[in-house]
Amino acid sequence: MKTMLMRASMLAVIFSGAGLLQAQDTTSIMRDYLAPEKASRNVFEDPKVASPEYDGVKVSVGGDFALQFQAIDHETKAPSLGVVTGSNPATPNTLVVMGSDFNLPTANLDVNAYLAKGLKMHLRTYLSARHHNEAWVKGGYIQVDDLDFISEGFASNIMKHARVKVGMDEINYGDAHFRRTDNAEAINNPFVGNYIMDSFTTEAFGEVYGFFNNFSAMLGVSNGKLNQTPVKGTNYNSPSVYAKLGWDKQINEDLRVRLTGSFIQTNGLSTGGNLYSADRAGSRYYYVLLTQNDAMGTSNYATGRFNPGFKKVKAVMVNPFVKYNGLEFFGLYEHVSGNKAAGLTERPTDGDYTQLGAELLYRFGNKEQFYFGGRYNTVNGKDDEVSDERKIERFNLGGGWFMTKNVLAKVEYVSQNYNDSAVWGATSALRGGKFNGLMLEATIGF
């Protein structure tokens, strides 16, 4: 109760104070912050446009809220558990008994500031998340699109095509992170869950961008750490390097085509292994394929996802996007390889996994306020050359209604299956496991 009162008090102070700022002009000044509302749908990187004139610090305060109703059941074929379902009596080695009810609501707080011409700051705080019961900062960054704060017109010919972004926030690997749910920010995700291999990590980074006509390029470097410390690791600290190349064009009034390719390489055994495990906000599919004992553990927030657990990772992601009138396609091809090292002990051979994803939506209504569609997502691969293959398959079918540009209601049916292989382990409910059912989600972003 005390924590809830503190959160409420903090929100009251922030939002009452925000009214005193001259700075709620989100249309002209903060638009390219990708405000979480319908207008930011299908926006990826911030568009490179002329920077607004600066006449003093401008601050914008916003936030997100999301709530789901979950009606999912699950079952497993794990030998040590027997063939059990969620309706079986609860014992420590059987699955959690699933019912139909609401999940824990999640909430974000965003603070954005325009500090000088072309100089912007973003900060996001998770007020409530599945994995944490206290408010904590997810991350933030500074984005530089002009250097007029050094001297008016300084390097203006270069900055017409360039951008620098520095911070402690999510790195720009792939396009899927622009369409994913970020704790309570769910308005840009047409479905309820993220991809099975959720490539998202928050690290100390620096990125340099170049924009020319319809092409864009980015080169980035991060320190490979999720939890920051100057203490040298038991192996060594080693940076991660990543890059992206893209082409995005509105061919005509009806057709838009985008294609990007991304690459990342992480180094070292004590850093760089966070690409598929760094989202501490948690998965949307609560408690699926957990036993009664597992449900008491600290890692159950990632249910429904898969982390290959590699160190020294090399990953490539390709993302096509096509929108023709109301028809919309987003694709994902990802290949990751690395070593499933235990501590400082590497395995003799590397492993690799391939992820495929395809979303097909149809948006309709006079403002495209309605949509329906499906997503197909698979992951398959091996931990190393001698391991058995793991396979995971998920299918989503659903739709949504933008009640206003800031309020979205979604409904989806989800079905996910794991192959019946000993590689999962005799005590893992993932062996031959599956879950399916209905999810409803309401989200607000402003």
Solvent accessible surface area in square Angstrom, and as a share of the most:
residue,aa,sasa,rsa
1,M,167,0.74
2,K,154,0.65
3,T,60,0.35
4,M,126,0.56
5,L,107,0.53
6,M,124,0.56
7,R,45,0.16
8,A,58,0.45
9,S,66,0.43
10,M,74,0.33
11,L,55,0.27
12,A,62,0.48
13,V,107,0.62
14,I,44,0.22
15,F,76,0.32
16,S,77,0.50
17,G,30,0.29
18,A,9,0.07
19,G,62,0.60
20,L,158,0.79
21,L,76,0.38
22,Q,161,0.72
23,A,3,0.03
24,Q,80,0.35
25,D,68,0.35
26,T,53,0.31
27,T,107,0.62
28,S,63,0.41
29,I,20,0.10
30,M,3,0.02
31,R,79,0.29
32,D,21,0.11
33,Y,20,0.08
34,L,43,0.21
35,A,18,0.14
36,P,9,0.06
37,E,17,0.08
38,K,37,0.16
39,A,66,0.51
40,S,5,0.03
41,R,43,0.16
42,N,16,0.08
43,V,44,0.25
44,F,5,0.02
45,E,24,0.11
46,D,14,0.07
47,P,64,0.40
48,K,46,0.19
49,V,89,0.51
50,A,97,0.75
51,S,19,0.12
52,P,36,0.23
53,E,130,0.58
54,Y,86,0.33
55,D,119,0.62
56,G,26,0.25
57,V,87,0.50
58,K,25,0.10
59,V,30,0.17
60,S,7,0.05
61,V,19,0.11
62,G,6,0.06
63,G,2,0.02
64,D,6,0.03
65,F,84,0.35
66,A,0,0.00
67,L,49,0.24
68,Q,0,0.00
69,F,63,0.26
70,Q,11,0.05
71,A,32,0.24
72,I,5,0.03
73,D,67,0.35
74,H,5,0.02
75,E,54,0.24
76,T,1,0.00
77,K,108,0.46
78,A,0,0.00
79,P,81,0.51
80,S,55,0.35
81,L,19,0.09
82,G,33,0.31
83,V,114,0.66
84,V,12,0.07
85,T,45,0.26
86,G,2,0.02
87,S,93,0.60
88,N,52,0.27
89,P,112,0.70
90,A,62,0.48
91,T,61,0.36
92,P,82,0.51
93,N,79,0.41
94,T,18,0.10
95,L,2,0.01
96,V,23,0.13
97,V,74,0.42
98,M,31,0.14
99,G,56,0.54
100,S,72,0.46
101,D,94,0.49
102,F,127,0.53
103,N,16,0.08
104,L,87,0.43
105,P,52,0.33
106,T,2,0.01
107,A,21,0.16
108,N,5,0.02
109,L,12,0.06
110,D,6,0.03
111,V,39,0.23
112,N,17,0.09
113,A,7,0.06
114,Y,1,0.00
115,L,61,0.30
116,A,13,0.10
117,K,51,0.22
118,G,1,0.01
119,L,28,0.14
120,K,7,0.03
121,M,54,0.24
122,H,21,0.10
123,L,63,0.31
124,R,15,0.06
125,T,20,0.12
126,Y,3,0.01
127,L,5,0.03
128,S,18,0.11
129,A,1,0.01
130,R,34,0.12
131,H,59,0.26
132,H,43,0.19
133,N,126,0.65
134,E,79,0.35
135,A,39,0.30
136,W,41,0.14
137,V,84,0.48
138,K,14,0.06
139,G,5,0.05
140,G,13,0.13
141,Y,29,0.11
142,I,71,0.36
143,Q,3,0.01
144,V,18,0.11
145,D,8,0.04
146,D,26,0.13
147,L,35,0.17
148,D,34,0.18
149,F,100,0.42
150,I,100,0.51
151,S,60,0.39
152,E,161,0.72
153,G,39,0.37
154,F,96,0.40
155,A,37,0.28
156,S,45,0.29
157,N,114,0.58
158,I,115,0.58
159,M,11,0.05
160,K,135,0.57
161,H,82,0.37
162,A,18,0.14
163,R,5,0.02
164,V,53,0.31
165,K,38,0.16
166,V,83,0.48
167,G,19,0.19
168,M,77,0.34
169,D,6,0.03
170,E,37,0.17
171,I,6,0.03
172,N,6,0.03
173,Y,6,0.02
174,G,0,0.00
175,D,1,0.00
176,A,11,0.08
177,H,18,0.08
178,F,39,0.16
179,R,13,0.05
180,R,17,0.06
181,T,5,0.03
182,D,6,0.03
183,N,4,0.02
184,A,0,0.00
185,E,25,0.11
186,A,0,0.00
187,I,5,0.02
188,N,26,0.14
189,N,0,0.00
190,P,7,0.05
191,F,2,0.01
192,V,0,0.00
193,G,1,0.01
194,N,14,0.07
195,Y,12,0.04
196,I,0,0.00
197,M,2,0.01
198,D,10,0.05
199,S,9,0.06
200,F,8,0.03
201,T,2,0.01
202,T,9,0.05
203,E,7,0.03
204,A,30,0.23
205,F,11,0.05
206,G,21,0.20
207,E,2,0.01
208,V,88,0.51
209,Y,12,0.04
210,G,31,0.30
211,F,29,0.12
212,F,128,0.54
213,N,126,0.65
214,N,56,0.29
215,F,113,0.47
216,S,26,0.17
217,A,45,0.35
218,M,9,0.04
219,L,112,0.56
220,G,3,0.03
221,V,73,0.42
222,S,4,0.03
223,N,49,0.25
224,G,0,0.00
225,K,26,0.11
226,L,32,0.16
227,N,108,0.55
228,Q,71,0.31
229,T,65,0.38
230,P,134,0.84
231,V,105,0.60
232,K,140,0.60
233,G,24,0.23
234,T,121,0.71
235,N,44,0.22
236,Y,81,0.31
237,N,64,0.33
238,S,15,0.10
239,P,72,0.45
240,S,1,0.01
241,V,68,0.39
242,Y,1,0.00
243,A,35,0.27
244,K,11,0.05
245,L,115,0.57
246,G,5,0.05
247,W,77,0.27
248,D,37,0.19
249,K,80,0.34
250,Q,100,0.44
251,I,75,0.38
252,N,79,0.40
253,E,165,0.74
254,D,61,0.31
255,L,44,0.22
256,R,46,0.17
257,V,38,0.22
258,R,14,0.05
259,L,91,0.45
260,T,4,0.02
261,G,28,0.27
262,S,5,0.03
263,F,82,0.34
264,I,3,0.01
265,Q,59,0.26
266,T,6,0.04
267,N,41,0.21
268,G,1,0.01
269,L,14,0.07
270,S,48,0.31
271,T,5,0.03
272,G,1,0.01
273,G,20,0.19
274,N,28,0.14
275,L,6,0.03
276,Y,17,0.06
277,S,44,0.28
278,A,2,0.02
279,D,7,0.03
280,R,56,0.20
281,A,3,0.02
282,G,7,0.07
283,S,4,0.03
284,R,14,0.05
285,Y,3,0.01
286,Y,14,0.05
287,Y,89,0.34
288,V,3,0.02
289,L,8,0.04
290,L,19,0.09
291,T,8,0.05
292,Q,49,0.22
293,N,96,0.49
294,D,64,0.33
295,A,22,0.17
296,M,166,0.74
297,G,37,0.35
298,T,122,0.71
299,S,86,0.55
300,N,27,0.14
301,Y,35,0.13
302,A,38,0.29
303,T,13,0.07
304,G,6,0.06
305,R,41,0.15
306,F,18,0.08
307,N,60,0.31
308,P,1,0.00
309,G,25,0.24
310,F,6,0.02
311,K,49,0.21
312,K,81,0.34
313,V,4,0.02
314,K,105,0.44
315,A,0,0.00
316,V,59,0.34
317,M,1,0.00
318,V,53,0.31
319,N,1,0.01
320,P,43,0.27
321,F,1,0.00
322,V,54,0.31
323,K,35,0.15
324,Y,112,0.43
325,N,74,0.38
326,G,8,0.08
327,L,86,0.43
328,E,1,0.01
329,F,70,0.29
330,F,1,0.00
331,G,3,0.02
332,L,9,0.05
333,Y,94,0.36
334,E,0,0.00
335,H,62,0.28
336,V,0,0.00
337,S,32,0.21
338,G,3,0.03
339,N,6,0.03
340,K,47,0.20
341,A,13,0.10
342,A,78,0.61
343,G,54,0.52
344,L,96,0.48
345,T,99,0.57
346,E,77,0.35
347,R,86,0.31
348,P,139,0.87
349,T,41,0.24
350,D,84,0.44
351,G,3,0.02
352,D,61,0.32
353,Y,0,0.00
354,T,31,0.18
355,Q,0,0.00
356,L,85,0.42
357,G,8,0.08
358,A,41,0.32
359,E,1,0.00
360,L,97,0.48
361,L,2,0.01
362,Y,94,0.36
363,R,9,0.03
364,F,84,0.35
365,G,36,0.34
366,N,137,0.71
367,K,144,0.61
368,E,39,0.17
369,Q,38,0.17
370,F,68,0.28
371,Y,7,0.02
372,F,118,0.49
373,G,9,0.09
374,G,18,0.17
375,R,3,0.01
376,Y,97,0.37
377,N,0,0.00
378,T,24,0.14
379,V,2,0.01
380,N,56,0.29
381,G,8,0.07
382,K,80,0.34
383,D,6,0.03
384,D,10,0.05
385,E,125,0.56
386,V,132,0.76
387,S,23,0.15
388,D,78,0.41
389,E,60,0.27
390,R,29,0.11
391,K,104,0.44
392,I,3,0.02
393,E,74,0.33
394,R,3,0.01
395,F,86,0.36
396,N,0,0.00
397,L,98,0.49
398,G,14,0.14
399,G,10,0.10
400,G,12,0.11
401,W,113,0.40
402,F,8,0.03
403,M,98,0.44
404,T,77,0.45
405,K,112,0.47
406,N,31,0.16
407,V,39,0.23
408,L,1,0.01
409,A,36,0.28
410,K,7,0.03
411,V,66,0.38
412,E,3,0.01
413,Y,92,0.35
414,V,0,0.00
415,S,26,0.17
416,Q,0,0.00
417,N,56,0.29
418,Y,13,0.05
419,N,39,0.20
420,D,85,0.44
421,S,16,0.11
422,A,62,0.48
423,V,34,0.19
424,W,23,0.08
425,G,26,0.25
426,A,50,0.39
427,T,109,0.63
428,S,28,0.18
429,A,4,0.03
430,L,52,0.26
431,R,47,0.17
432,G,10,0.10
433,G,1,0.01
434,K,75,0.32
435,F,1,0.00
436,N,53,0.27
437,G,12,0.12
438,L,77,0.38
439,M,0,0.00
440,L,75,0.37
441,E,5,0.02
442,A,50,0.39
443,T,1,0.00
444,I,70,0.35
445,G,0,0.00
446,F,100,0.42
